[in-house]
Structure formats: structure tokens, C-alpha cells
Amino acid sequence: MPSKRRLRWLALPLGAGAAAALAGCTSTQLHGFLPGFEDADAPPATNHTDMVAGLWTNSWIVLLIVGFLTWGLMLWAMVAYRRRKGQTGLPVQLRYNMPIEIFYTVVPLILVAGMFAFTARDQAILETQDENPDVSVTAIGKQWSWDFQYNGEAEDNSDAVWSMGTQAQPDAGGNVDQDALPTLYLPVDESVRIDLQSRDVAHSFWIIDFLYKKDLYIGKDNSWSFTPTREGTYQGKCAELCGEYHSAMLFQVKVVSADEYQQHLQELRDEGNTGDITDEYDRLGNAPGTDAQNEGEN
């Protein structure tokens, strides 16, 4: 009885300490140090980021509980069954213990099955594509930049508009002019479907704060559907090693109001960037430190 009472008294300060530690955590720390949660009062970047962060943090919580329990049992066994002064020979050897063996088999299976079930559930949501999105965009990866085509209602994309990007050009100090990067515009609180295509090799489309990325394959289009829910500028990059200047394959995403989005599309129309962007805008041989080529020069 005294030992149980001591355990209860020990649990109180431990629980209070854990609560105090969590209360002092920043929003980023509470979301498992994932990007995009710096402002606790701001909405999530997309309708999916909270779900992804929840899967990440809950997985870590389960793993840490299992880890601390395992380490605690190992430490207890090392202390409780250590060789004491005057002892010789080997301790009693246990060959079989059916209850423990069943426990060691069943519990890991339950943990793995549970984590698989939650992962499969969230993955099914993330991979469900919107067949009637408010906005349809085609993102085209090429060595080593991005083109963005904003599709309209016409089946032949005659009413589409587009922007063509060139790879990042760092200065002598390695700094990149963010305003010169290819920029994808998206309207806030409107459903988006991005169809992903590659012109040359495998790439990966990664918007960092959106907590998701999709690969681009030659001859196989991929898609990603979501709703951006917070205005702002987000950084993106290629997340698949794709050649010599892979690290310069950067882009930006600007989530703006519906009016700003329509204004951007009109600016592209005024520039004559209309219709279906074609293969003539393949890779541009603008290695860092050189002048970028003009459209279609390759």
C-alpha cells in the first residue's frame, strides 16, 4: 500500500510538469516542428494540413510512449537483476514464457495495424481528386524550372492562360531573388486541382508549408487536390534529384483573394500568354551565372 501511495504522489508532479511543458510550447512545437504553424492564431495553410500534422504528432506520441516504456523496462531489468556482490555463475535462465511471448507478439501487431489504419485513412483523403474544382491548374516540371497553366472551361484549353518560369539565379553570395522565381497564383478558400506533368525527367512538386508533395513522371500525369485556406506567399521546390541544377528548381505560391487571382489571369492574357502551352517551352539552358534564354529558344 505505501508503494502505491508513493506512486500516486509521484504521478501528480509528473502530470503537472507535462501539462506545464505543453502549455509553454509554441504552435510549431505543438505541431511536431512542422513548417507552416508559426502563427498560432492563423488558419492552417490548406484544408489538409491539420490532418497531416495530426498524423505526424500522434505517431510520434505513440512511438515515444513505446520507447520510454521499453527503455524503462530495460533499465529496470538491468538494475533489478544485476549481479550482486558474492554472486557467481549464471542467473536462472527462462526458456519459455507463453504470456510474455503472446504480449510481445500481439501488442506490436496492434500498434502497427493502428498506425496503418490511420495512415491509410488520411492517405485516402489526400489522394482523392476533385473532379469539379473551382480552379484547375497544370504545373509542368522541366530541368530546372516550372511552367504554370491556368485552365479554363474550353476542352481544347483555348481559354487557358499560362506563365513560364526559369530556374533560380543566385548571386555571388548565393542569394536568390524571390520575386524572379516562377510563381503560382491560387485563390483562397476555393478548391484547387493541380495536374502535374514532366517534360524530361522525374521531378517532385513540393509546397513546403502545405505538408505534401507529389511526384512527376514522364508519360504519367499526377494530380493533387486541396483548398488553400490562408493568404500568403509560400515557398516551393523540386524534391526529387533531377540533375545538376536540381537545387535551383524553386518556385513560389501566392494565395490571394479571388479578385487578385482574376487580375493575375487578366495580366497573363494581356501579355499574350493564352492557349495551351506547348512543348516548345521545354528546358531552358540558363545555367546559374549565365543569361536566361528566351522562350522556345531551346
C-alpha positions in Angstrom: 0.0 0.0 0.0 2.7 2.6 0.8 4.3 1.9 -2.5 1.1 2.5 -4.4 0.6 5.7 -2.4 4.1 6.9 -3.3 3.4 6.1 -7.0 0.2 8.3 -6.9 2.1 11.2 -5.3 4.8 10.7 -8.0 2.2 10.8 -10.8 0.9 14.2 -9.6 4.1 16.2 -10.2 4.8 14.3 -13.4 1.4 15.2 -14.8 1.6 18.8 -13.7 5.1 19.1 -15.2 3.9 17.6 -18.5 0.9 20.0 -18.6 3.2 23.0 -17.8 5.6 21.9 -20.6 2.8 21.6 -23.1 1.3 24.9 -22.1 4.6 26.6 -22.8 5.0 25.1 -26.2 4.8 27.2 -29.3 2.3 26.4 -32.1 5.2 25.0 -34.2 6.3 22.7 -31.3 2.7 21.5 -30.7 2.5 20.5 -34.4 5.7 18.5 -34.2 8.0 21.2 -35.5 6.4 21.1 -38.9 6.5 24.2 -41.1 3.5 26.5 -41.6 2.4 26.7 -38.0 4.4 29.7 -36.8 1.3 31.8 -36.1 -1.0 30.1 -33.6 -3.9 32.4 -34.4 -3.7 32.0 -38.2 -5.8 29.4 -40.0 -4.0 26.3 -41.5 -2.4 26.7 -44.9 -4.8 24.2 -46.6 -7.8 22.1 -45.6 -5.5 19.1 -45.2 -2.5 20.5 -43.2 -4.1 20.0 -39.8 -4.8 16.3 -40.7 -1.3 15.7 -41.8 0.1 17.4 -38.7 -2.2 15.3 -36.5 -1.0 12.1 -38.1 2.6 13.2 -37.6 2.4 14.3 -34.0 0.2 11.4 -32.9 2.6 8.9 -34.4 5.4 10.5 -32.5 3.4 10.4 -29.3 2.7 6.7 -29.7 6.4 6.0 -30.6 7.7 7.9 -27.6 5.4 6.1 -25.2 6.5 2.8 -26.6 10.1 3.9 -26.5 10.0 5.2 -22.9 8.2 2.1 -21.8 10.8 -0.1 -23.5 13.7 1.9 -22.1 12.2 1.9 -18.7 11.8 -1.9 -18.7 15.3 -2.4 -19.9 16.7 -0.1 -17.2 14.6 -1.8 -14.5 15.8 -5.2 -15.7 19.4 -4.1 -15.6 19.1 -2.7 -12.1 16.8 -5.4 -10.6 18.7 -8.3 -12.0 22.2 -7.0 -11.8 24.9 -9.3 -10.5 25.3 -8.6 -6.8 28.3 -9.0 -4.6 29.1 -12.6 -3.9 27.1 -14.0 -6.8 28.7 -16.4 -9.2 27.6 -18.3 -12.2 24.7 -17.5 -14.5 21.3 -16.5 -13.2 18.2 -18.7 -13.7 17.6 -19.0 -17.4 14.0 -18.6 -18.7 13.4 -20.5 -21.9 9.7 -20.0 -22.5 7.1 -17.7 -21.1 3.9 -18.0 -23.1 2.1 -14.9 -21.7 5.0 -12.7 -22.3 5.6 -14.1 -25.8 1.9 -13.5 -26.7 2.2 -10.0 -25.3 5.3 -9.2 -27.4 3.5 -10.5 -30.5 0.1 -9.1 -30.1 0.9 -5.5 -28.9 3.3 -4.7 -31.8 0.7 -6.0 -34.2 -2.0 -3.8 -32.7 0.3 -0.8 -32.9 1.3 -1.4 -36.5 -2.3 -2.1 -37.5 -3.5 1.0 -35.8 -0.8 3.3 -37.4 -1.5 1.6 -40.8 -5.3 2.2 -40.4 -4.9 5.9 -39.6 -2.3 6.4 -42.3 -4.5 4.7 -44.9 -7.5 6.8 -43.8 -5.6 10.1 -44.2 -3.9 9.0 -47.4 -7.3 8.1 -49.0 -8.5 11.7 -48.2 -5.3 13.3 -49.5 -5.3 11.2 -52.7 -9.0 11.8 -53.5 -9.1 14.1 -56.6 -11.7 16.8 -57.1 -13.4 16.2 -60.4 -15.1 19.6 -60.4 -12.7 22.0 -58.8 -13.1 25.8 -58.7 -9.6 26.2 -60.1 -7.8 23.8 -62.5 -4.0 24.3 -62.9 -1.4 22.3 -64.8 2.1 22.5 -63.3 4.8 21.4 -65.7 8.2 20.5 -64.4 11.3 20.8 -66.5 15.1 21.0 -66.0 15.2 23.1 -64.0 12.1 25.2 -63.5 8.3 25.3 -63.7 5.5 26.4 -66.0 2.0 27.0 -64.7 -1.1 26.9 -66.9 -4.4 28.1 -65.6 -7.1 26.1 -67.4 -10.5 27.5 -68.3 -13.7 25.9 -69.4 -12.8 25.0 -73.1 -11.9 21.4 -73.7 -9.1 22.4 -76.1 -7.7 24.9 -73.5 -8.1 27.8 -75.9 -9.2 29.9 -73.0 -6.3 28.9 -70.8 -3.5 31.3 -69.7 0.0 30.5 -68.6 3.3 31.7 -67.2 6.7 30.2 -68.0 9.5 30.1 -65.4 13.2 29.9 -65.5 15.4 28.5 -62.8 16.7 30.4 -59.8 19.7 32.6 -60.5 21.7 33.0 -57.2 24.0 36.0 -57.0 27.7 35.8 -56.0 26.7 35.5 -52.3 24.3 32.6 -53.1 21.2 34.7 -52.5 18.1 34.2 -54.8 15.8 37.0 -55.9 12.5 35.5 -54.7 10.5 37.9 -57.0 12.2 36.4 -60.0 11.1 32.8 -59.3 8.2 31.1 -61.1 5.0 32.0 -59.2 1.8 30.0 -58.9 -1.2 32.1 -58.0 -4.2 30.4 -56.2 -7.4 31.9 -54.8 -8.0 31.5 -51.1 -10.9 29.3 -50.0 -11.5 27.8 -53.5 -11.0 24.2 -54.3 -7.9 23.6 -56.5 -6.8 20.7 -58.6 -3.2 20.7 -59.9 -2.3 18.3 -62.7 1.4 17.6 -62.7 3.4 16.8 -65.8 7.1 16.4 -66.5 8.8 17.4 -69.7 12.0 15.5 -69.2 13.0 13.6 -66.1 11.3 12.7 -62.8 10.6 15.8 -60.6 8.6 16.3 -57.4 6.2 19.2 -56.7 6.6 20.3 -53.1 4.9 23.3 -51.4 6.7 23.2 -48.1 4.0 24.7 -45.8 1.3 22.6 -47.4 2.9 19.4 -45.9 2.6 17.4 -49.0 4.4 16.7 -52.3 3.6 14.8 -55.4 6.0 13.2 -57.9 6.0 14.0 -61.6 6.8 11.1 -64.0 7.4 11.0 -67.8 4.3 9.7 -69.6 2.2 9.5 -66.4 0.3 12.6 -65.1 -0.3 13.0 -61.4 -2.8 15.2 -59.6 -3.2 16.9 -56.3 -6.5 18.4 -54.9 -6.8 20.7 -51.9 -8.2 24.1 -50.8 -5.8 26.8 -49.8 -7.3 28.5 -46.7 -4.7 31.1 -45.7 -3.5 34.0 -47.8 0.2 34.5 -48.1 3.4 33.6 -50.0 4.7 30.1 -49.7 8.0 28.5 -50.9 8.1 25.5 -53.2 10.8 23.4 -54.7 11.6 20.2 -56.6 12.0 17.4 -54.1 13.4 14.8 -56.5 17.1 14.8 -57.5 16.7 15.8 -61.2 20.1 16.8 -62.4 22.9 19.3 -62.0 20.8 22.3 -61.0 18.1 20.5 -59.0 18.7 22.9 -56.1 17.8 25.8 -58.3 14.4 24.4 -59.3 12.5 26.7 -56.9 9.1 28.4 -57.2 6.6 30.5 -55.1 2.9 30.1 -54.4 0.9 33.2 -53.7 -2.5 32.5 -52.2 -4.5 35.6 -52.8 -8.1 36.9 -52.9 -10.4 36.0 -55.8 -10.1 39.5 -57.2 -6.3 39.4 -57.2 -6.4 36.0 -58.8 -8.6 37.1 -61.6 -6.4 40.2 -62.0 -3.3 38.0 -62.4 -5.1 35.9 -65.1 -6.0 39.1 -67.0 -2.4 40.3 -66.9 -1.3 37.0 -68.5 -4.0 37.4 -71.2 -2.8 41.0 -71.8 0.8 39.6 -72.3 -0.5 37.2 -74.9 0.1 34.0 -72.8 -3.0 32.3 -73.9 -4.0 28.9 -75.2 -2.3 25.6 -74.4 1.4 25.9 -73.5 3.3 23.6 -75.9 6.5 21.5 -75.9 8.4 24.4 -77.5 8.8 25.7 -73.9 11.0 22.8 -72.8 14.0 23.1 -70.6 15.9 26.4 -70.8 19.7 26.2 -70.8 20.2 29.0 -68.3 22.9 27.7 -66.0 23.5 29.8 -62.9 25.7 32.8 -63.8 24.5 33.0 -67.4 21.7 34.9 -69.1 18.4 33.1 -69.3 17.3 32.1 -72.8 14.2 33.4 -74.3 11.0 31.3 -74.6 11.3 28.5 -77.0 15.0 29.1 -77.7 15.8 25.5 -76.9 
